[in-house]
């Protein structure tokens, strides 16, 4: 998962701001396979204008479209046949949930002959806010204890997502 976070740091870099949440699953963006959706939240602290670390959550979803439900159909020849693809998709942009863009992206595989968009959209909507409570707890702990970085975040900062 650290490769997915690093990819977002390289790709979005200066374009990350408070209130952003990123969705990624593409193999070229550190994804393992398309149904494993990674939700990444940059964590900002105090007056620091760039993320000090990231909270990431990866969950497997039964169907994200493609030529068959599930994942990695053995007869697929192209990545789009395996379902919706996200490299650096801001699922929340500046605090605004991008529902229409998300639905369009999840339904996009259906534009190809013999393929369909996602068949279970509600599951995706439930999974989106998972990093938020973790983010709030970490910020609160760092603020109350005046720690930045704090353990085990210090370890994560150095080993997973170094600047």
C-alpha positions as CSV (number, residue, x, y, z in Angstrom):
1,X,0.0,0.0,0.0
2,X,2.9,2.3,0.6
3,X,3.6,2.3,-3.2
4,X,0.1,3.6,-3.8
5,X,0.6,6.5,-1.3
6,X,4.0,7.3,-2.8
7,X,2.4,7.4,-6.3
8,X,-0.1,10.0,-5.0
9,X,2.6,12.0,-3.4
10,X,4.6,12.1,-6.7
11,X,1.5,12.6,-8.9
12,X,-0.6,15.1,-7.0
13,X,2.2,16.6,-4.9
14,X,1.4,20.3,-4.5
15,X,-2.2,19.8,-5.6
16,X,-3.1,18.1,-2.3
17,X,-5.0,20.2,0.1
18,X,-7.1,19.9,3.3
19,X,-10.3,18.1,2.6
20,X,-9.0,15.9,-0.2
21,X,-9.5,12.1,-0.3
22,X,-8.0,10.1,-3.1
23,X,-9.2,6.8,-4.6
24,X,-6.7,4.5,-6.4
25,X,-6.6,0.9,-7.7
26,X,-4.6,1.0,-10.9
27,X,-1.6,-1.3,-11.1
28,X,0.6,1.6,-12.3
29,X,-0.4,3.5,-9.2
30,X,0.6,0.8,-6.7
31,X,-2.6,-1.1,-6.9
32,X,-2.7,-4.9,-6.5
33,X,-5.7,-5.6,-8.7
34,X,-8.7,-3.5,-9.6
35,X,-11.2,-4.7,-7.0
36,X,-8.8,-3.6,-4.2
37,X,-9.8,0.0,-3.9
38,X,-7.4,2.2,-1.8
39,X,-8.7,5.3,-0.1
40,X,-6.0,7.8,0.9
41,X,-6.4,10.9,3.0
42,X,-3.6,13.4,3.3
43,X,-3.2,14.6,6.9
44,X,-2.4,18.2,7.5
45,X,-1.3,19.5,10.9
46,X,-1.5,23.0,12.3
47,X,-0.2,25.6,9.9
48,X,1.9,23.2,7.8
49,X,0.8,23.6,4.2
50,X,1.6,20.1,2.9
51,X,0.6,16.7,4.3
52,X,2.7,15.5,7.2
53,X,1.5,11.9,6.6
54,X,-1.3,9.9,5.0
55,X,-4.0,7.6,6.3
56,X,-4.8,4.8,3.8
57,X,-7.4,2.1,3.7
58,X,-7.6,-0.7,1.2
59,X,-10.7,-2.8,0.8
60,X,-11.7,-5.5,-1.7
61,X,-15.0,-4.9,-3.5
62,X,-16.9,-7.8,-5.1
63,X,-17.6,-6.0,-8.4
64,X,-16.3,-2.9,-10.0
65,X,-17.6,-3.7,-13.5
66,X,-15.8,-5.3,-16.4
67,X,-16.6,-8.4,-18.5
68,X,-17.5,-10.5,-15.5
69,X,-18.2,-10.0,-11.8
70,X,-15.3,-10.6,-9.4
71,X,-11.8,-9.9,-10.4
72,X,-9.2,-10.7,-13.1
73,X,-11.2,-12.7,-15.6
74,X,-8.8,-15.3,-17.2
75,X,-10.0,-14.4,-20.7
76,X,-9.4,-10.6,-20.4
77,X,-6.9,-9.0,-22.8
78,X,-7.2,-5.4,-21.6
79,X,-7.2,-3.7,-18.2
80,X,-10.6,-2.1,-18.9
81,X,-12.1,-5.6,-19.1
82,X,-11.4,-6.1,-15.4
83,X,-13.4,-3.1,-14.3
84,X,-13.2,0.6,-13.3
85,X,-9.7,2.1,-13.0
86,X,-8.5,4.9,-10.7
87,X,-5.0,6.3,-10.7
88,X,-5.3,9.5,-8.7
89,X,-9.0,10.2,-8.4
90,X,-10.0,12.8,-5.9
91,X,-13.2,11.2,-4.5
92,X,-13.4,14.1,-2.1
93,X,-12.0,17.4,-3.5
94,X,-11.6,20.2,-1.0
95,X,-14.2,18.6,1.2
96,X,-16.7,18.1,-1.6
97,X,-17.7,14.5,-2.3
98,X,-17.5,13.9,-6.1
99,X,-20.4,11.6,-6.4
100,X,-21.3,12.2,-10.0
101,X,-17.7,11.8,-11.2
102,X,-17.4,8.6,-9.1
103,X,-20.5,7.1,-10.5
104,X,-19.4,7.9,-14.0
105,X,-16.0,6.3,-13.5
106,X,-17.6,3.2,-11.9
107,X,-20.0,2.9,-14.8
108,X,-17.4,3.6,-17.5
109,X,-16.4,-0.1,-18.2
110,X,-20.0,-0.5,-19.5
111,X,-19.2,1.6,-22.5
112,X,-17.2,-1.3,-23.9
113,X,-18.9,-4.1,-25.8
114,X,-19.4,-7.2,-23.6
115,X,-18.6,-5.3,-20.4
116,X,-20.7,-3.6,-17.7
117,X,-20.3,-0.9,-15.1
118,X,-20.3,-1.8,-11.4
119,X,-23.2,-4.0,-10.3
120,X,-23.2,-3.0,-6.6
121,X,-22.7,0.8,-6.3
122,X,-23.9,1.1,-2.7
123,X,-21.0,-0.8,-1.3
124,X,-18.6,1.8,-2.7
125,X,-20.4,4.7,-1.0
126,X,-20.2,3.0,2.4
127,X,-16.5,2.5,2.2
128,X,-15.5,6.1,1.3
129,X,-15.4,7.7,4.7
130,X,-13.5,5.0,6.6
131,X,-10.2,7.0,6.9
132,X,-11.9,10.1,8.4
133,X,-12.3,8.8,12.1
134,X,-8.6,7.6,12.0
135,X,-7.5,11.0,10.6
136,X,-9.4,12.9,13.3
137,X,-8.0,10.7,16.2
138,X,-4.5,11.0,14.9
139,X,-4.7,14.8,14.6
140,X,-6.3,15.1,18.0
141,X,-3.6,12.9,19.6
142,X,-0.8,14.9,17.9
143,X,-2.3,18.2,18.9
144,X,-3.1,17.2,22.5
145,X,0.3,15.6,23.1
146,X,2.2,18.2,21.0
147,X,3.8,15.4,19.1
148,X,4.7,15.5,15.4
149,X,5.6,12.9,14.5
150,X,4.4,10.6,17.2
151,X,5.0,6.9,17.6
152,X,4.1,4.8,15.7
153,X,3.6,7.6,13.2
154,X,7.3,8.3,13.3
155,X,8.0,4.8,12.1
156,X,5.4,5.0,9.4
157,X,6.7,8.4,8.3
158,X,10.2,7.1,7.9
159,X,9.5,3.7,6.5
160,X,6.4,4.0,4.4
161,X,5.9,7.5,3.1
162,X,9.1,9.5,3.5
163,X,9.4,13.0,2.1
